[in-house]
Amino acid sequence: MQYDVNQDGYYGDFGGAFIPEMLYANVEELRQKYLDILEDDEFKNEFKRLLRDYVGRPTPLFHAGRLSERHGRQIFLKREDLSHTGAHKINNTVGQILMAKRLGKHRIIAETGAGQHGVATATVCALMGLECIVYMGETDITRQQPNVLKMKMLGASVIPVQSGNKTLKDATNEAIRDWINHPEDTHYIIGSVVGPHPYPDLVTRLQAVIGEEIGWQIREKTGKEFPDCIIACVGGGSNAMGAFYPFLENESVRMIGVEAAGKGIETEETAATLACGRPGIIHGSKTMLMQDDDGQIIEPYSISAGLDYPGIGPIHSYLHKTGRVEYYSVTDEQALEAALELTRLEGIIPALETAHALAILGKFESDPDDIMVVNLSGRGDKDMETYIKAFQDEQD
């Protein structure tokens, strides 16, 4: 379809594989084999079985009645927070661990920001009995302690990263360095639709189960053939692509991605890549990137560890350029308000990442009868310390 990656690994002007020579064999092997593996009946059956019996899919589609009444729209929540490990990340790691085994790799590395991808990777490594090394910035280790403890309990080695601003970008840099030093026996499970081709396409396809379920669940619950609007937060962008991908060719479905504005896009403390960035190369692909006039990366900021990234998946850069998806940005304060609203109205505490998507409700024009789906990409257990501090400061 027109929004798929081309044979050279590009979505329009974005994508590609800008990699060190030492990684060429690994990336090329994956590029040559991933589509055949994904289409193999044995792989598909095992993937579906694990998604059903281990992850707990399909995840529910919940009509948020009180939230709908508050905003004057029909709002459904795709409950990825109810999947095993508490976020959408597990869909990708289950698929990639099966792929790694078929490629003969027995050592797994990953990067993580909010810790959800790290937990999901450590989980599938424990399931399959494979060595797991997770790189995580020291800043994120401090603010995501519950997930750090989970990874260690699962048997993963969590390596603190002290470079840069000690967040997701820096963890990714270290994971790539590790891969360069261990090219033969190691598979890098990238956690989002970022990195060199074929990773953005691979992760999109593995996460597309979210949108596929949304399709039949909306028909079952409303009688409509498809939702009118799908909303998701965007850091690297995997939960958004999982929800969007099956509907990209259907121009009747409006799609909205929400970035982290941090303290405001007019400040230097933001992670809104599409609002503030320019084309550049980061972690093996050409995409929109927050950078200065000399091409040096501008350190991003967000209260949300999972959205604290200076780039974005190349497919999102393409969808932004073509106008197929609308992108907004939401500040820390707006996200916190939205998290509290959902908690008080529906009894669901969302992840801070997801709260950014919720914050856009009521902020754009739409028909009151439109069926909207918000991808509730993760639960808020990991963010409780941040929430408590923020709401205590507000009361003080």
C-alpha positions in Angstrom: 0.0 0.0 0.0 1.1 3.6 -0.5 2.1 4.1 3.1 4.3 0.9 3.3 8.1 1.1 3.3 9.7 0.8 -0.2 12.3 -1.8 -1.2 15.1 0.6 -0.2 13.7 1.1 3.3 12.2 4.5 2.8 8.8 6.1 3.5 9.0 8.9 1.0 12.1 10.9 2.0 12.4 9.2 5.4 13.9 5.9 6.6 16.9 4.0 5.2 19.6 2.1 7.1 22.6 4.3 8.1 24.7 1.8 10.1 28.3 1.0 10.9 29.9 -1.6 8.7 30.2 -4.0 11.7 26.4 -4.2 11.8 25.7 -4.6 8.1 25.6 -8.4 8.2 23.1 -8.4 11.1 20.8 -5.8 9.7 21.0 -7.3 6.2 20.2 -10.8 7.4 17.1 -9.4 9.2 16.1 -7.4 6.1 16.3 -10.4 3.9 14.4 -12.8 6.2 11.9 -10.8 8.3 9.0 -10.8 5.8 9.4 -14.5 5.1 9.5 -15.3 8.8 6.4 -13.1 9.5 4.5 -15.0 6.7 5.6 -18.5 7.9 2.6 -20.4 9.1 4.5 -21.9 12.1 5.7 -18.4 13.2 2.2 -17.0 12.8 0.6 -19.8 14.8 3.1 -19.5 17.6 2.8 -15.7 17.7 -1.0 -15.8 17.8 -0.9 -18.5 20.5 1.4 -16.5 22.7 -0.6 -13.3 22.2 -3.7 -15.1 23.2 -2.5 -17.3 26.1 0.5 -15.3 27.4 -0.2 -11.7 26.6 -3.9 -11.9 27.1 -5.1 -10.7 23.8 -7.5 -9.5 22.6 -7.4 -6.6 25.0 -10.8 -5.0 25.7 -12.3 -2.0 23.9 -14.0 -0.1 26.7 -16.7 2.6 26.2 -15.7 5.3 28.6 -19.2 6.6 29.4 -18.4 9.3 31.9 -15.4 10.6 29.9 -17.7 10.6 26.8 -20.2 12.6 28.7 -17.6 15.1 29.9 -16.3 15.8 26.4 -19.5 15.4 24.4 -18.1 12.6 22.2 -18.3 8.8 22.0 -14.9 7.7 23.5 -13.6 4.2 23.5 -10.4 3.1 25.2 -8.3 0.3 23.7 -7.0 -1.3 26.9 -3.4 -2.1 26.1 -2.8 -1.4 29.8 -4.4 -4.7 30.6 -2.0 -6.8 28.5 0.8 -8.8 30.3 3.5 -6.4 31.6 1.0 -3.5 31.5 1.6 -1.9 28.0 1.6 -2.5 24.3 5.4 -3.2 24.3 4.9 -6.9 24.9 3.3 -7.4 21.4 6.6 -6.5 19.7 8.9 -8.3 22.1 7.0 -11.6 21.7 7.3 -11.3 17.9 10.9 -10.3 18.0 12.0 -13.0 20.4 10.5 -15.6 18.1 12.3 -14.0 15.2 15.6 -13.9 17.1 15.4 -17.7 17.8 14.8 -18.4 14.1 17.9 -16.3 13.3 19.9 -18.4 15.8 20.6 -15.5 18.3 20.8 -16.4 22.0 21.8 -13.0 23.5 19.2 -10.2 23.6 19.8 -6.5 24.1 17.3 -3.6 24.4 17.0 0.0 25.3 14.3 1.5 27.5 13.1 4.8 28.7 9.9 4.4 30.7 11.0 0.8 31.4 8.0 -0.8 29.8 10.0 -2.1 26.8 12.7 -3.2 29.1 10.3 -5.2 31.2 8.6 -6.7 28.1 12.0 -7.7 26.7 13.1 -9.2 30.1 9.8 -11.0 30.2 10.1 -12.8 26.9 13.8 -13.6 27.5 12.8 -15.3 30.8 10.1 -17.2 28.9 12.5 -18.4 26.3 15.6 -18.8 28.5 17.8 -16.2 26.7 20.3 -13.8 28.2 18.9 -10.2 28.4 20.8 -6.9 28.7 18.8 -3.7 29.0 20.4 -0.2 28.7 18.6 2.5 30.6 19.6 6.1 31.3 20.3 7.0 34.9 17.7 9.7 34.9 15.0 7.2 33.8 16.3 4.6 36.3 15.7 7.1 39.1 12.1 8.0 38.0 11.1 4.4 36.9 12.3 2.3 39.8 9.4 -0.1 39.9 10.2 -1.2 36.3 13.9 -1.5 37.1 13.1 -3.8 39.9 10.9 -5.9 37.7 13.6 -6.3 35.0 16.1 -7.4 37.6 13.7 -9.9 39.2 13.1 -11.3 35.7 16.8 -12.0 35.4 17.9 -9.1 33.1 21.1 -7.1 33.5 20.1 -3.4 33.7 23.1 -1.3 32.6 22.9 2.4 33.7 23.8 4.9 31.0 25.5 8.1 32.2 26.1 10.0 28.9 24.0 12.9 27.6 20.9 13.7 29.6 20.9 10.0 30.7 17.5 9.1 29.0 16.2 7.1 26.1 18.5 8.6 23.3 21.6 7.8 25.4 20.3 4.3 26.2 19.8 3.6 22.5 23.4 4.8 21.7 24.8 2.3 24.3 22.7 -0.5 23.0 24.0 0.1 19.5 27.6 0.1 20.8 26.9 -3.2 22.5 25.5 -4.7 19.2 28.6 -3.5 17.3 30.8 -5.4 19.8 28.7 -8.6 19.7 27.3 -8.9 16.2 27.3 -12.6 15.8 25.3 -13.9 18.7 23.1 -10.9 19.6 19.7 -9.6 18.5 18.8 -6.1 19.3 15.0 -5.8 20.1 14.3 -2.2 19.3 11.3 -1.0 21.2 9.7 1.4 18.7 9.3 2.1 15.0 12.7 3.7 14.9 16.2 2.6 13.9 17.5 1.3 10.5 15.3 -0.5 8.1 13.7 -3.1 8.5 13.0 -2.3 12.2 10.3 0.5 11.7 8.4 -1.9 9.4 8.9 -4.9 11.5 7.7 -3.3 14.7 4.8 -1.7 12.9 3.7 -5.1 11.6 4.0 -6.8 15.0 2.0 -4.0 16.7 -0.7 -3.9 14.0 -2.6 -6.5 16.1 -3.9 -3.4 18.1 -5.6 -1.8 15.1 -6.8 -5.2 13.7 -8.6 -5.8 17.0 -10.0 -2.2 17.1 -11.6 -2.9 13.7 -13.7 -5.9 14.6 -14.3 -4.7 18.2 -15.9 -1.4 16.9 -18.1 -3.4 14.5 -19.1 -5.6 17.4 -19.9 -2.8 19.8 -21.3 -0.1 17.6 -22.3 -1.7 14.3 -20.0 0.8 12.4 -17.5 -0.6 10.0 -14.6 1.5 11.4 -14.0 4.2 14.0 -14.2 7.8 12.9 -11.0 8.8 14.8 -8.1 7.1 16.5 -5.8 9.0 18.9 -2.5 7.8 20.3 0.6 9.3 22.0 3.8 9.4 20.0 7.4 9.2 21.2 9.1 6.8 18.8 5.6 5.9 17.8 5.0 2.2 18.1 1.7 2.2 19.9 0.3 4.8 17.5 1.5 2.8 14.4 -0.1 -0.3 15.9 -3.4 1.4 16.1 -3.1 3.4 12.8 -1.6 0.9 10.4 -4.6 -1.2 9.5 -6.6 2.0 8.7 -4.0 4.0 6.8 -5.6 3.4 3.4 -9.1 4.3 4.7 -9.2 8.0 4.4 -12.5 8.1 6.3 -10.6 7.3 9.5 -9.1 10.4 11.1 -5.8 9.8 12.9 -4.2 12.0 15.6 -0.8 11.6 17.1 0.1 13.5 20.2 3.7 14.4 21.1 5.2 15.6 24.4 5.5 19.4 24.5 7.2 19.3 27.9 7.2 22.8 29.3 6.0 24.2 25.9 7.2 24.0 22.3 8.4 27.7 22.6 10.8 26.7 25.3 14.0 24.6 25.0 12.4 22.0 27.3 10.3 19.9 24.9 10.2 16.6 23.1 7.8 17.6 20.3 10.0 16.5 17.4 7.5 17.2 14.6 6.7 20.6 15.9 10.3 21.6 16.5 12.6 19.4 14.4 14.2 19.2 11.0 15.3 16.2 8.9 18.3 14.5 10.2 19.8 11.1 10.9 19.5 9.4 14.3 20.0 5.7 15.3 20.3 4.5 11.8 17.5 6.3 9.9 16.6 9.6 8.4 13.7 11.2 10.2 12.6 14.4 11.8 15.1 15.3 14.6 15.5 18.0 17.2 18.9 19.6 16.3 20.7 22.9 16.3 22.1 24.8 13.3 25.3 22.7 13.5 23.3 19.4 13.4 23.9 18.6 17.0 21.1 16.9 18.8 19.1 19.1 21.1 18.4 17.2 24.4 14.6 16.6 24.7 12.6 17.0 27.8 9.3 15.5 29.0 7.8 14.5 32.3 7.2 11.2 30.6 10.2 9.0 30.2 8.7 7.1 27.3 8.2 10.2 25.2 11.6 11.8 26.0 13.2 11.2 22.6 14.7 13.8 20.2 13.6 11.9 17.1 10.5 10.0 15.9 9.9 6.9 13.7 10.4 7.7 10.0 6.9 6.5 9.1 5.5 9.3 11.4 7.7 11.9 9.6 6.2 10.7 6.4 2.6 10.6 7.6 3.1 14.1 9.0 4.6 15.4 5.7 1.8 13.9 3.6 -0.9 15.1 6.1 -2.4 11.6 6.5 -2.0 11.9 10.3 -2.6 15.1 12.3 0.0 15.7 15.1 -0.5 17.8 18.2 1.7 18.5 21.2 0.7 18.5 24.9 2.5 19.9 27.9 3.4 18.2 31.1 0.7 20.1 32.9 -2.0 19.2 30.4 -1.0 15.5 30.5 -1.2 15.5 34.3 -4.6 17.1 34.3 -5.8 14.4 31.7 -4.4 11.6 33.8 -6.3 12.8 36.9 -9.5 13.3 34.8 -9.5 9.7 33.6 -8.7 8.3 37.0 -11.5 10.2 38.7 -14.1 9.6 35.9 -13.4 6.0 34.9 -11.2 4.5 37.7 -8.3 3.9 35.4 -4.8 5.3 36.1 -3.0 5.7 32.8 0.7 5.8 32.0 2.0 9.3 31.7 2.6 8.6 28.0 -1.0 7.7 27.4 -2.1 10.8 29.4 -0.7 12.9 26.6 -3.2 11.3 24.1 -6.1 11.8 26.6 -5.2 15.5 26.9 -6.1 16.2 23.3 -9.8 15.2 23.9 -12.0 18.3 23.5 -9.1 20.3 21.9 -10.2 19.7 18.2 -13.3 20.0 16.2 -15.4 16.9 15.6 -18.9 15.6 15.2 -20.5 14.7 18.6 -21.6 11.4 17.2 -18.1 10.4 16.0 -16.7 7.2 17.4 -13.3 7.9 18.9 -10.7 5.4 20.0 -7.9 6.4 22.3 -5.1 3.8 22.5 -4.6 3.4 26.2 -1.0 2.2 25.7 0.0 1.6 29.3 -1.0 1.7 32.9 0.2 4.2 35.5 1.8 2.0 38.2 5.3 2.9 37.1 4.4 6.7 37.3 2.9 6.8 40.7 5.8 8.6 42.3 5.7 11.3 39.6 1.9 11.6 40.0 2.0 11.8 43.8 4.7 14.5 43.7 2.9 16.5 41.1 -0.5 16.5 42.8 1.1 17.1 46.3 2.9 20.1 44.9 -0.3 21.3 43.4 -2.1 21.0 46.8 0.8 22.7 48.6 
